[in-house]
Amino acid sequence: MSNTKAIKPHRAVLNTDGGSRGNPGISGIGFALAAADGDQLVPLCSGGAYIGVATNNHAEYQALIWGLRNALESDVKIIDVYADSELVIKQLNGEYKVKNEGIKPLYAQARALLGAFESYTVNHVLREENAAADALANEAMDTREQVGDYCVPYLSGTLFDEISSSSSAMPRETKTNEGVAPAARQAKEKGTPMYTLTVKDHFDAAHALVGYPGECKNLHGHTWDIEVSVCGTQLDEVGIVYDFKDIKSALKAILDTFDHKFLNDIPPFNELNATAENLARVIFEQLEPGLPAHIDLKEVAVWESPIARLSYTRD
């Protein structure tokens, strides 16, 4: 991570890219920022971040927002943005309307951040011309970590709630560290009807509890049943709060990384004890970033057996 900036650029070029392996699926974002010094491009900072389960479009916008925040932090005044998502570029240039409710808050924040610069352009490039940002997004998906020499880190649930002192942009209303979005909290206080949707899936895997004073310290297996509940107050034009198939698909993408594996060998459980408690929290943290802004993740429950259930929530 870059803590100092040797160059104070006036103009810079920003390449961004987001990817999803499954759409929705395991996702990562990447950006590369370079100062425009005459005909030369001088690297300023770059980064890649794993963002859990998301769609391609969600990841593309997250990458752009993260890159813009880093550009503002680097004192850039004029920005030329390049991305290989034709949809995102045409939405930002006003050629396409933004119809997806989950994308609208991200679009609004991206436009607000762009407005914090003296001037800007947003441009479409081919994938091969966006190789640096694409490589960082894929590295982050592979390692499930943040990579690069970014100035501002990507922090799920907090990065996009904050506003740089150099920006007049308004932050989106999203989930807070307490795990309850403002809309859901207000609905609770005012007695607004809340819809809760619950899905269930399972995977088979083995684990060994390091330091456990009993037989569970030895290798053993479970059929893990995972139960996820999300909630919201808004119904779409069809009359549903969130499509069952979308949350099922997002959950399956996470569980597939654990299925028929030895959990102790799979990040983050190669460093974190593979308890039901930690499993529930990890699934929660991987699932939450990919949800639309109007949907809150209420609970993730892990069943180790038909009579043993543990749940994790931030409410």
Backbone bond lengths (Angstrom), bond angles and torsions (degrees), N, CA, C in turn:
res aa  C-N    CA-C-N  psi(-1)  N-CA   C-N-CA  omega(-1)  CA-C   N-CA-C  phi
1 M - - - 1.452 - - 1.507 109.52 -
2 S 1.351 116.06 136.83 1.449 120.80 -178.06 1.513 110.20 -89.49
3 N 1.325 117.29 122.23 1.454 121.54 -180.00 1.518 112.59 -101.60
4 T 1.321 118.13 -17.17 1.452 121.95 -179.73 1.510 109.45 -128.56
5 K 1.329 115.94 154.88 1.446 121.53 -179.32 1.517 108.13 -124.32
6 A 1.335 117.55 107.44 1.458 121.03 -179.66 1.521 110.46 -71.65
7 I 1.349 116.23 -26.90 1.457 120.90 -178.35 1.518 109.20 -108.63
8 K 1.344 116.17 135.44 1.453 121.73 174.69 1.529 107.31 -109.89
9 P 1.317 118.46 84.45 1.466 120.77 -170.73 1.520 112.25 -77.24
10 H 1.325 115.83 149.65 1.457 120.48 172.81 1.530 109.48 -91.22
11 R 1.323 115.27 -39.54 1.465 121.00 -178.78 1.521 109.35 -126.66
12 A 1.325 117.11 144.49 1.465 120.39 -178.87 1.517 110.25 -146.58
13 V 1.318 113.97 160.26 1.463 122.89 175.81 1.525 107.90 -111.19
14 L 1.332 116.44 131.09 1.463 121.60 -178.76 1.522 109.52 -121.28
15 N 1.324 116.86 120.98 1.465 122.60 171.97 1.517 109.18 -105.38
16 T 1.325 117.45 131.74 1.458 120.95 -179.65 1.520 110.14 -132.25
17 D 1.330 115.20 153.60 1.459 120.01 178.10 1.524 109.58 -156.51
18 G 1.308 116.17 141.89 1.456 122.34 174.67 1.506 109.54 -129.36
19 G 1.315 116.96 144.91 1.455 120.36 -178.89 1.512 112.10 -137.65
20 S 1.331 116.21 149.81 1.459 122.10 178.57 1.518 108.52 -135.69
21 R 1.309 117.11 124.34 1.460 121.91 179.29 1.525 109.12 -92.39
22 G 1.324 114.93 80.95 1.457 120.08 -178.40 1.516 112.94 138.33
23 N 1.312 117.32 -33.31 1.473 124.70 175.73 1.547 114.55 47.58
24 P 1.336 121.21 72.75 1.464 123.60 3.85 1.529 112.26 -80.81
25 G 1.315 114.64 154.34 1.452 121.19 178.66 1.514 109.66 -174.44
26 I 1.322 115.60 -171.57 1.451 121.30 177.94 1.526 108.74 -54.83
27 S 1.327 117.43 128.23 1.456 120.74 -169.99 1.524 112.48 -131.66
28 G 1.331 114.08 153.29 1.456 121.15 176.75 1.512 110.32 -144.18
29 I 1.332 115.91 159.60 1.449 121.68 179.73 1.517 109.29 -130.92
30 G 1.335 116.17 154.39 1.453 119.84 179.20 1.518 111.08 -149.64
31 F 1.332 116.53 151.86 1.463 120.69 174.80 1.519 109.18 -147.36
32 A 1.332 115.81 154.14 1.461 122.31 174.52 1.521 107.30 -136.38
33 L 1.320 116.82 122.17 1.465 123.04 -177.18 1.522 109.22 -113.87
34 A 1.336 116.03 129.72 1.464 120.61 -179.18 1.522 109.95 -136.24
35 A 1.328 116.56 138.14 1.461 121.70 177.55 1.530 109.28 -75.06
36 A 1.331 115.73 138.87 1.459 121.20 176.93 1.522 108.13 -91.60
37 D 1.334 115.82 103.54 1.463 122.95 -179.08 1.520 108.10 -111.37
38 G 1.346 115.83 88.77 1.458 119.69 -172.85 1.508 109.79 64.98
39 D 1.322 116.60 -125.15 1.464 121.09 177.22 1.520 112.03 -89.98
40 Q 1.324 116.76 0.09 1.460 121.88 -177.15 1.530 110.66 -98.53
41 L 1.331 115.40 147.70 1.463 121.52 171.97 1.513 107.91 -113.28
42 V 1.334 115.39 120.43 1.461 121.34 -177.83 1.528 108.45 -107.55
43 P 1.334 119.20 116.16 1.471 121.06 -178.24 1.528 112.14 -55.68
44 L 1.329 115.67 134.42 1.463 122.15 176.73 1.523 111.19 -105.26
45 C 1.309 115.90 -56.92 1.463 120.38 177.73 1.521 107.95 -162.63
46 S 1.316 116.13 164.72 1.462 121.31 179.40 1.518 107.85 -157.00
47 G 1.318 116.12 162.62 1.459 118.21 179.98 1.503 113.35 -166.42
48 G 1.308 114.85 157.07 1.451 122.62 173.01 1.519 108.32 -134.41
49 A 1.327 117.00 144.16 1.467 120.43 -178.67 1.518 110.28 -143.46
50 Y 1.310 115.56 139.64 1.463 122.81 172.71 1.525 107.44 -83.16
51 I 1.334 118.53 129.31 1.469 120.66 -175.42 1.519 113.16 -118.70
52 G 1.344 117.38 15.29 1.456 119.70 178.70 1.516 111.43 83.73
53 V 1.323 116.94 -145.50 1.464 121.99 -178.82 1.523 109.38 -95.01
54 A 1.323 116.50 127.03 1.458 121.29 -178.44 1.523 108.78 -156.11
55 T 1.328 115.77 173.76 1.459 121.18 173.38 1.526 108.86 -90.94
56 N 1.329 116.05 166.47 1.461 120.45 176.80 1.522 111.75 -58.28
57 N 1.343 116.18 -46.16 1.460 119.48 -176.75 1.520 111.49 -66.20
58 H 1.334 116.49 -38.92 1.461 120.65 176.96 1.524 109.87 -60.74
59 A 1.327 116.69 -44.34 1.462 121.00 -179.24 1.529 110.97 -65.79
60 E 1.341 117.21 -39.54 1.466 120.28 179.80 1.528 110.76 -60.76
61 Y 1.329 116.87 -43.73 1.460 119.89 179.43 1.536 111.62 -68.55
62 Q 1.331 116.65 -39.90 1.466 119.47 178.46 1.529 110.34 -61.41
63 A 1.330 117.11 -40.04 1.463 121.25 178.58 1.525 110.60 -62.74
64 L 1.325 116.38 -44.89 1.458 120.84 179.88 1.530 110.98 -61.99
65 I 1.318 116.55 -46.11 1.468 120.60 -178.53 1.525 110.78 -62.64
66 W 1.326 116.09 -43.60 1.472 119.58 179.24 1.530 110.51 -63.26
67 G 1.321 116.91 -42.92 1.452 120.22 178.90 1.521 112.58 -63.58
68 L 1.331 116.88 -41.24 1.461 120.63 178.54 1.526 111.46 -64.50
69 R 1.329 117.12 -38.40 1.461 120.08 178.06 1.527 110.76 -63.29
70 N 1.322 115.84 -39.16 1.462 119.91 177.93 1.524 111.01 -68.48
71 A 1.329 117.53 -35.94 1.462 120.85 177.76 1.529 111.13 -65.54
72 L 1.318 117.08 -42.94 1.466 120.13 177.01 1.522 111.08 -63.71
73 E 1.314 116.58 -40.65 1.461 120.78 178.14 1.525 111.03 -63.78
74 S 1.324 117.27 -27.80 1.465 122.22 -179.58 1.523 112.29 -88.42
75 D 1.334 117.84 9.59 1.469 123.71 176.59 1.520 113.54 68.01
76 V 1.324 117.36 25.54 1.462 121.09 176.40 1.531 108.83 -71.87
77 K 1.332 116.24 136.50 1.465 121.09 179.61 1.527 112.04 -105.41
78 I 1.341 116.14 -34.93 1.464 121.53 179.40 1.522 107.76 -122.43
79 I 1.328 116.60 128.71 1.461 120.15 -173.61 1.530 110.38 -127.35
80 D 1.323 116.22 134.83 1.464 123.07 172.30 1.528 107.40 -113.98
81 V 1.324 115.99 112.35 1.462 122.33 -174.89 1.523 109.85 -97.28
82 Y 1.331 115.67 137.45 1.458 122.18 176.87 1.534 108.87 -129.84
83 A 1.336 116.30 128.98 1.461 121.74 178.05 1.527 108.88 -145.08
84 D 1.338 116.64 155.41 1.465 118.96 -178.43 1.526 113.24 -97.39
85 S 1.347 116.70 8.93 1.462 120.27 175.01 1.526 109.10 -90.92
86 E 1.318 116.05 105.06 1.458 120.27 -179.29 1.526 110.96 -62.38
87 L 1.343 116.57 -36.54 1.458 120.55 -179.85 1.525 111.03 -61.33
88 V 1.332 116.94 -50.25 1.472 120.90 -177.80 1.528 110.48 -61.77
89 I 1.330 117.68 -45.33 1.457 120.96 -178.34 1.529 110.73 -63.13
90 K 1.326 116.93 -43.32 1.469 119.64 -178.83 1.523 111.28 -70.58
91 Q 1.318 118.02 -31.37 1.464 119.76 174.07 1.522 110.83 -66.00
92 L 1.324 116.32 -44.64 1.463 120.21 -178.52 1.524 112.04 -68.65
93 N 1.317 116.95 -28.55 1.467 120.79 177.92 1.522 112.92 -89.39
94 G 1.338 116.81 3.31 1.453 120.69 175.70 1.512 115.11 81.46
95 E 1.330 117.77 9.68 1.458 120.50 -179.63 1.528 111.95 -82.69
96 Y 1.327 117.06 -29.77 1.463 122.52 176.95 1.527 108.64 -119.28
97 K 1.326 115.42 146.04 1.455 120.46 172.97 1.530 109.71 -82.77
98 V 1.322 116.54 152.45 1.462 121.72 176.32 1.525 107.00 -95.60
99 K 1.325 116.71 109.15 1.464 121.05 -176.03 1.522 112.94 -102.48
100 N 1.331 117.30 -26.25 1.464 121.09 -177.11 1.520 110.26 -73.96
101 E 1.342 116.49 123.91 1.468 120.46 -177.01 1.521 112.10 -64.44
102 G 1.336 117.04 -31.99 1.458 119.66 -179.74 1.514 113.26 -73.29
103 I 1.340 116.87 -22.59 1.459 121.80 -179.38 1.528 111.44 -89.70
104 K 1.315 118.11 -27.26 1.467 121.00 -174.92 1.533 113.73 -53.50
105 P 1.348 119.76 -44.34 1.476 118.07 178.73 1.525 112.58 -64.98
106 L 1.336 117.54 -35.30 1.462 121.05 178.36 1.521 110.63 -68.67
107 Y 1.320 116.34 -41.84 1.461 121.40 176.67 1.528 110.37 -59.60
108 A 1.335 115.66 -45.50 1.470 119.89 -179.06 1.518 111.20 -62.54
109 Q 1.322 116.96 -39.46 1.457 118.53 -179.64 1.521 111.65 -71.38
110 A 1.324 116.26 -38.62 1.464 119.30 177.69 1.525 110.31 -61.09
111 R 1.337 117.53 -44.03 1.464 120.77 178.62 1.529 110.63 -63.89
112 A 1.327 116.75 -39.36 1.465 119.71 179.68 1.524 111.31 -65.03
113 L 1.325 116.58 -41.86 1.465 120.29 179.17 1.528 110.90 -66.97
114 L 1.323 117.37 -40.32 1.458 120.52 176.46 1.526 110.45 -59.87
115 G 1.329 116.07 -37.27 1.459 120.94 -179.91 1.520 113.72 -68.05
116 A 1.334 116.73 -12.90 1.465 120.43 179.08 1.530 111.75 -79.25
117 F 1.340 117.46 -13.04 1.468 121.22 177.38 1.529 109.59 -88.06
118 E 1.337 116.07 158.56 1.462 120.25 176.81 1.521 110.20 -63.96
119 S 1.307 117.03 -38.30 1.459 122.11 173.57 1.524 108.84 -159.31
120 Y 1.329 116.03 161.26 1.456 120.07 -178.02 1.517 110.33 -156.27
121 T 1.322 115.69 160.01 1.460 122.58 167.77 1.520 107.66 -134.49
122 V 1.327 116.92 150.35 1.463 121.46 173.97 1.516 107.18 -124.84
123 N 1.321 116.29 128.69 1.448 121.53 -169.08 1.523 111.87 -134.63
124 H 1.331 115.69 144.79 1.465 120.42 177.04 1.519 109.75 -90.54
125 V 1.344 116.17 137.24 1.463 121.96 174.31 1.521 108.36 -130.24
126 L 1.318 115.86 159.60 1.454 120.79 175.40 1.526 109.95 -72.49
127 R 1.321 116.31 156.94 1.465 120.92 -176.69 1.532 112.19 -56.30
128 E 1.340 115.96 -40.01 1.463 118.40 -178.02 1.525 112.31 -68.21
129 E 1.334 117.32 -17.90 1.461 120.82 176.93 1.523 111.31 -91.54
130 N 1.315 116.10 3.94 1.465 121.62 -178.07 1.530 110.02 -123.93
131 A 1.327 115.46 32.09 1.461 121.40 -168.54 1.524 113.40 -63.89
132 A 1.337 118.12 -38.30 1.465 120.26 -175.61 1.528 111.45 -64.86
133 A 1.338 116.63 -47.37 1.466 120.48 179.86 1.527 110.71 -66.65
134 D 1.337 116.55 -39.48 1.465 121.22 178.81 1.528 110.92 -62.64
135 A 1.325 117.21 -42.03 1.466 120.99 -179.63 1.523 111.09 -64.56
136 L 1.322 117.48 -38.99 1.466 121.16 179.77 1.529 110.88 -67.79
137 A 1.334 117.45 -39.96 1.463 120.66 178.02 1.526 110.50 -63.37
138 N 1.329 117.32 -41.93 1.459 120.73 -179.90 1.525 111.94 -70.87
139 E 1.333 117.15 -36.91 1.461 119.58 176.44 1.529 110.88 -62.46
140 A 1.333 116.14 -39.86 1.459 120.12 178.65 1.523 111.31 -65.55
141 M 1.341 117.18 -39.10 1.469 120.23 177.63 1.525 110.82 -66.06
142 D 1.327 116.65 -38.08 1.464 120.49 -179.39 1.524 112.04 -68.48
143 T 1.327 116.48 -40.45 1.471 120.99 -174.70 1.515 113.11 -94.46
144 R 1.357 116.76 -15.26 1.469 122.15 -175.01 1.531 110.83 57.73
145 E 1.322 116.32 35.61 1.463 121.93 -178.81 1.525 109.96 -138.02
146 Q 1.341 115.81 170.35 1.448 120.97 169.90 1.522 108.83 -86.37
147 V 1.309 116.04 138.35 1.464 121.57 -178.14 1.526 108.72 -131.88
148 G 1.325 116.61 161.99 1.448 121.08 175.15 1.515 113.29 104.41
149 D 1.347 115.38 -169.37 1.461 121.31 -177.88 1.531 110.44 -121.97
150 Y 1.336 115.95 46.13 1.463 123.46 -178.53 1.535 111.46 -60.06
151 C 1.337 114.87 154.95 1.468 121.15 174.21 1.523 111.26 -89.34
152 V 1.324 115.96 -38.80 1.465 122.48 179.20 1.518 107.88 -116.66
153 P 1.327 119.72 119.98 1.467 120.36 -178.40 1.519 112.37 -72.17
154 Y 1.314 115.70 154.44 1.463 120.55 170.73 1.518 107.38 -82.86
155 L 1.320 116.21 121.40 1.459 121.49 178.39 1.507 107.99 -125.70
156 S 1.315 116.55 107.12 1.460 121.24 -177.23 1.514 110.91 -58.09
157 G 1.337 116.14 126.44 1.453 120.82 176.28 1.507 113.82 86.56
158 T 1.356 119.16 -11.40 1.456 119.45 178.91 1.514 112.12 -127.66
159 L 1.326 118.18 -34.59 1.458 120.19 -176.29 1.515 111.31 -57.02
160 F 1.319 117.25 -44.79 1.440 119.69 -172.68 1.528 112.50 -87.65
161 D 1.314 117.67 1.32 1.456 120.57 173.95 1.520 111.02 -92.31
162 E 1.331 117.36 -13.52 1.454 121.05 -175.17 1.516 110.13 -100.01
163 I 1.328 116.28 155.68 1.456 120.72 178.94 1.515 108.62 -124.22
164 S 1.314 115.31 131.50 1.453 120.83 177.45 1.518 109.76 -64.30
165 S 1.320 116.86 143.66 1.455 120.69 179.52 1.519 111.66 -63.07
166 S 1.338 116.85 -18.53 1.459 120.56 179.48 1.518 112.09 -87.67
167 S 1.343 116.89 -0.33 1.459 120.49 -175.03 1.512 110.79 -118.11
168 S 1.329 116.10 142.08 1.462 120.80 174.87 1.509 111.16 -98.36
169 A 1.344 116.42 9.53 1.464 120.92 -175.96 1.515 111.19 -69.74
170 M 1.330 115.35 151.25 1.453 121.43 177.19 1.515 109.04 -93.54
171 P 1.340 119.05 133.12 1.456 121.00 -179.82 1.523 111.00 -75.36
172 R 1.321 115.47 153.64 1.456 119.63 175.84 1.514 109.83 -74.38
173 E 1.322 116.94 156.05 1.449 121.49 177.05 1.514 107.11 -90.33
174 T 1.341 115.95 103.25 1.461 120.40 -176.12 1.502 109.80 -128.79
175 K 1.335 114.26 -170.37 1.435 120.80 -177.39 1.518 110.65 -67.49
176 T 1.311 116.44 143.04 1.455 121.91 -178.70 1.509 109.11 -101.87
177 N 1.321 116.63 175.91 1.462 120.56 179.64 1.519 111.98 -62.77
178 E 1.334 116.33 -23.80 1.468 118.53 179.35 1.517 111.12 -76.16
179 G 1.337 117.90 -10.71 1.452 120.86 175.27 1.499 114.77 88.77
180 V 1.355 118.67 4.65 1.445 121.22 178.60 1.515 108.13 -121.16
181 A 1.327 117.46 119.27 1.451 120.34 179.84 1.518 109.99 -67.62
182 P 1.357 118.49 152.16 1.461 120.77 -179.26 1.514 113.12 -54.56
183 A 1.340 117.88 -40.37 1.461 120.27 -178.55 1.522 111.42 -62.11
184 A 1.339 116.31 -42.10 1.461 119.80 -179.89 1.518 110.94 -68.11
185 R 1.345 116.42 -38.94 1.458 119.52 179.77 1.524 110.95 -64.61
186 Q 1.353 115.81 -42.63 1.453 119.59 179.00 1.517 110.97 -64.91
187 A 1.328 116.14 -38.86 1.456 119.83 178.83 1.520 110.61 -62.19
188 K 1.341 115.11 -39.44 1.459 120.12 -179.66 1.522 110.74 -64.97
189 E 1.348 115.21 -42.93 1.463 119.74 -177.56 1.523 111.67 -68.83
190 K 1.350 117.08 -34.61 1.452 120.94 -175.45 1.520 113.09 -92.82
191 G 1.317 117.26 -4.24 1.457 120.07 -179.99 1.516 113.84 78.76
192 T 1.330 117.68 19.94 1.462 120.97 177.81 1.522 110.12 -67.04
193 P 1.330 118.65 139.53 1.474 120.06 178.48 1.521 111.51 -55.62
194 M 1.316 116.00 135.80 1.453 122.41 178.82 1.519 108.63 -119.97
195 Y 1.321 116.49 128.86 1.455 121.63 178.29 1.530 108.87 -98.34
196 T 1.327 116.09 130.96 1.459 121.10 178.23 1.522 109.27 -117.51
197 L 1.320 115.11 128.69 1.461 122.61 -178.08 1.526 107.75 -115.46
198 T 1.317 117.72 131.21 1.461 122.10 -177.72 1.523 110.46 -127.08
199 V 1.322 115.85 132.11 1.462 121.48 175.67 1.530 108.81 -126.78
200 K 1.320 114.92 161.54 1.461 120.11 -177.40 1.524 109.51 -139.69
201 D 1.327 116.07 140.04 1.459 121.91 175.91 1.522 107.09 -146.14
202 H 1.327 117.31 177.60 1.464 118.89 -178.49 1.522 110.16 -148.42
203 F 1.310 115.50 163.95 1.458 122.23 171.32 1.521 108.37 -149.63
204 D 1.317 116.28 158.21 1.458 122.01 178.20 1.521 108.77 -108.80
205 A 1.329 115.82 129.53 1.466 119.45 -179.36 1.516 109.90 -160.16
206 A 1.325 114.25 158.52 1.462 121.12 177.15 1.524 109.65 -106.95
207 H 1.320 115.75 157.10 1.462 121.00 173.81 1.520 109.06 -155.53
208 A 1.315 114.88 169.14 1.465 122.21 174.46 1.518 106.81 -139.23
209 L 1.318 117.11 128.34 1.458 121.27 -176.86 1.525 110.34 -87.52
210 V 1.315 114.93 105.53 1.463 120.97 -178.54 1.520 109.87 -65.18
211 G 1.338 115.86 127.82 1.465 120.77 177.65 1.511 115.19 82.84
212 Y 1.330 117.58 0.45 1.466 119.57 -179.03 1.529 110.12 -73.82
213 P 1.345 118.14 132.44 1.474 121.02 -176.58 1.524 112.47 -84.17
214 G 1.314 116.90 60.59 1.459 120.62 -178.54 1.511 110.50 -178.33
215 E 1.344 115.82 -170.55 1.457 120.56 -174.56 1.520 113.12 -65.47
216 C 1.323 118.00 -21.90 1.467 119.99 -178.32 1.528 112.92 -69.67
217 K 1.312 117.20 -6.03 1.470 119.06 173.90 1.530 110.16 -73.00
218 N 1.334 116.54 -17.23 1.467 121.36 178.28 1.525 110.23 -89.05
219 L 1.318 116.30 160.41 1.462 121.79 179.35 1.523 110.24 -59.83
220 H 1.329 116.69 128.08 1.463 122.01 176.01 1.532 108.03 -155.32
221 G 1.326 116.31 164.66 1.459 119.93 -174.36 1.514 113.45 -123.54
222 H 1.321 114.60 163.45 1.465 122.66 177.10 1.516 109.32 -141.45
223 T 1.322 115.36 155.42 1.453 120.97 158.01 1.519 104.81 -95.73
224 W 1.322 115.88 103.91 1.463 121.54 -175.31 1.526 109.10 -84.87
225 D 1.324 117.38 119.40 1.463 121.65 171.83 1.519 108.15 -93.79
226 I 1.325 116.64 126.72 1.454 121.91 -178.56 1.524 109.18 -114.56
227 E 1.314 115.18 126.93 1.457 121.98 -177.22 1.533 108.44 -117.76
228 V 1.310 116.84 128.05 1.465 121.73 -177.34 1.524 109.59 -124.15
229 S 1.329 115.65 133.46 1.466 121.11 176.83 1.521 109.62 -122.17
230 V 1.328 116.19 129.96 1.461 121.76 174.12 1.518 107.68 -122.29
231 C 1.331 116.69 159.48 1.458 119.28 -177.87 1.528 110.50 -142.91
232 G 1.323 115.22 159.30 1.452 121.70 178.12 1.508 110.46 -167.75
233 T 1.316 115.32 168.10 1.470 120.80 -177.90 1.521 112.61 -111.28
234 Q 1.341 117.41 -14.25 1.462 120.95 -173.57 1.521 111.44 -102.79
235 L 1.329 116.39 132.30 1.451 122.05 173.09 1.519 108.70 -100.58
236 D 1.340 116.62 144.91 1.456 119.05 178.18 1.520 109.71 -83.04
237 E 1.357 115.74 -172.70 1.463 119.68 -175.76 1.519 112.44 -65.70
238 V 1.340 116.83 -20.48 1.461 120.57 177.56 1.527 110.93 -82.25
239 G 1.341 115.94 -23.52 1.453 120.97 -178.66 1.508 113.74 101.86
240 I 1.365 117.95 23.38 1.467 120.89 177.73 1.527 109.06 -118.32
241 V 1.322 115.54 151.24 1.452 120.33 -179.31 1.525 111.13 -83.81
242 Y 1.341 116.86 -37.21 1.459 122.45 178.14 1.523 106.55 -165.10
243 D 1.303 116.89 140.53 1.468 120.37 -174.54 1.532 110.74 -73.29
244 F 1.324 116.78 128.92 1.460 121.10 177.40 1.526 111.54 -53.75
245 K 1.334 116.26 -40.72 1.462 118.89 -175.79 1.532 111.88 -65.52
246 D 1.337 117.65 -29.92 1.460 120.24 -179.64 1.523 111.90 -69.86
247 I 1.327 116.70 -44.71 1.464 118.76 -179.77 1.529 110.01 -72.39
248 K 1.347 117.35 -34.08 1.465 120.18 176.26 1.529 110.96 -62.53
249 S 1.331 115.41 -44.18 1.457 120.20 -179.40 1.524 111.36 -64.27
250 A 1.329 116.83 -42.52 1.465 120.88 179.67 1.526 110.99 -64.46
251 L 1.329 116.84 -41.92 1.461 120.65 179.22 1.522 110.74 -66.53
252 K 1.320 117.12 -43.04 1.474 120.71 -178.91 1.527 111.00 -60.90
253 A 1.341 116.90 -38.60 1.465 120.35 -179.59 1.526 111.44 -60.48
254 I 1.326 116.22 -34.88 1.469 120.55 178.30 1.524 110.32 -74.81
255 L 1.326 116.50 -47.70 1.462 120.16 -175.76 1.524 112.35 -66.16
256 D 1.326 117.22 -28.71 1.465 119.98 178.56 1.519 112.31 -61.50
257 T 1.328 117.31 -26.71 1.476 119.94 179.10 1.526 111.44 -72.92
258 F 1.338 117.43 -17.42 1.463 121.85 -178.84 1.529 113.26 -104.50
259 D 1.336 116.55 -19.49 1.463 120.91 -170.17 1.530 112.27 -63.00
260 H 1.359 114.99 130.84 1.463 123.78 179.62 1.537 112.10 54.99
261 K 1.311 114.80 41.15 1.464 121.70 178.02 1.525 109.76 -124.52
262 F 1.317 114.97 165.71 1.460 122.07 169.06 1.523 105.78 -92.21
263 L 1.337 116.85 107.54 1.452 121.28 -170.83 1.526 112.78 -56.10
264 N 1.303 117.62 -34.32 1.464 120.56 -177.78 1.527 112.68 -62.42
265 D 1.335 116.92 -16.32 1.461 120.67 179.19 1.523 112.58 -95.70
266 I 1.352 117.73 -8.89 1.461 121.83 -173.78 1.524 109.90 -101.00
267 P 1.355 118.74 124.99 1.474 120.00 175.57 1.522 110.11 -57.69
268 P 1.336 118.75 140.88 1.467 127.23 3.96 1.529 113.61 -90.84
269 F 1.357 116.94 9.84 1.463 119.53 -174.44 1.522 113.34 -80.09
270 N 1.327 116.12 -2.04 1.466 118.25 170.07 1.530 110.32 -75.05
271 E 1.340 116.45 -14.42 1.464 121.28 176.46 1.526 111.81 -122.82
272 L 1.310 117.30 -14.95 1.459 123.69 -176.53 1.523 108.69 -117.70
273 N 1.328 117.83 132.25 1.455 120.36 -178.30 1.534 110.35 -59.60
274 A 1.332 116.02 133.36 1.468 121.52 -172.70 1.523 111.43 -82.76
275 T 1.324 115.71 59.49 1.462 121.12 176.75 1.523 109.86 -85.02
276 A 1.325 115.99 164.38 1.464 119.73 175.53 1.524 110.50 -62.21
277 E 1.349 116.17 -35.38 1.461 120.67 179.03 1.527 111.23 -61.04
278 N 1.329 116.15 -49.16 1.461 119.90 -179.27 1.526 111.79 -68.85
279 L 1.331 117.28 -34.90 1.457 120.69 178.30 1.527 110.27 -62.98
280 A 1.319 117.19 -44.93 1.462 120.92 179.72 1.528 110.88 -61.68
281 R 1.330 116.56 -42.93 1.470 120.37 -178.91 1.531 111.30 -67.15
282 V 1.337 116.87 -42.24 1.462 120.39 -179.52 1.526 110.66 -63.29
283 I 1.323 117.31 -44.29 1.466 120.29 178.63 1.526 109.96 -62.33
284 F 1.319 116.61 -42.01 1.469 121.42 178.19 1.530 110.10 -57.34
285 E 1.328 116.45 -49.37 1.462 121.18 -175.45 1.522 112.80 -70.46
286 Q 1.331 117.55 -26.93 1.459 120.30 176.77 1.524 111.64 -80.89
287 L 1.321 116.80 -30.85 1.457 121.40 -175.95 1.532 112.33 -81.69
288 E 1.310 116.89 -37.19 1.466 121.28 -170.87 1.524 114.98 -59.92
289 P 1.349 120.29 -43.86 1.469 118.78 -175.27 1.520 115.19 -61.38
290 G 1.317 117.90 -24.55 1.452 120.35 -176.91 1.516 114.81 -87.86
291 L 1.336 117.98 -1.15 1.464 120.18 -178.80 1.526 110.91 -80.34
292 P 1.341 117.92 148.66 1.468 120.37 175.35 1.528 110.57 -60.89
293 A 1.328 115.76 158.90 1.462 120.75 -175.65 1.525 112.47 -62.87
294 H 1.349 118.22 -27.36 1.465 120.00 -176.55 1.534 112.38 -88.78
295 I 1.334 117.31 2.91 1.462 121.44 -179.40 1.526 109.06 -115.77
296 D 1.328 116.29 133.52 1.459 122.31 177.09 1.525 110.25 -108.49
297 L 1.313 116.50 139.15 1.459 121.15 173.31 1.520 107.38 -82.73
298 K 1.314 115.72 114.66 1.461 120.97 -173.33 1.518 112.40 -87.71
299 E 1.349 116.97 -44.89 1.464 119.43 -173.02 1.521 110.66 -160.92
300 V 1.316 115.63 144.91 1.463 122.87 168.27 1.520 106.85 -122.35
301 A 1.323 116.13 124.30 1.459 121.11 -179.21 1.514 110.29 -116.93
302 V 1.317 116.26 141.72 1.458 123.21 178.47 1.524 108.50 -117.40
303 W 1.326 116.05 124.94 1.459 122.26 174.43 1.525 108.01 -103.34
304 E 1.325 117.80 112.85 1.467 120.77 174.75 1.518 111.37 -80.18
305 S 1.315 115.61 -23.03 1.462 122.20 177.43 1.530 106.79 -156.80
306 P 1.331 118.40 170.75 1.470 119.61 179.96 1.523 113.93 -61.53
307 I 1.339 118.09 -14.45 1.469 120.06 -178.54 1.529 112.45 -120.21
308 A 1.333 117.64 11.98 1.467 120.13 -178.85 1.522 109.92 -133.03
309 R 1.343 115.63 106.88 1.464 122.06 -176.91 1.527 110.61 -123.76
310 L 1.357 115.49 136.08 1.456 120.97 174.99 1.525 107.78 -129.08
311 S 1.332 117.13 141.14 1.463 119.51 -179.82 1.519 111.08 -127.51
312 Y 1.348 114.24 152.88 1.459 121.80 177.48 1.521 108.13 -125.82
313 T 1.320 116.13 132.67 1.450 122.27 177.40 1.510 108.44 -149.61
314 R 1.345 115.97 157.23 1.467 119.99 175.17 1.519 111.02 -107.13
315 D 1.307 117.61 2.19 1.471 121.23 -177.92 1.516 109.04 -82.01
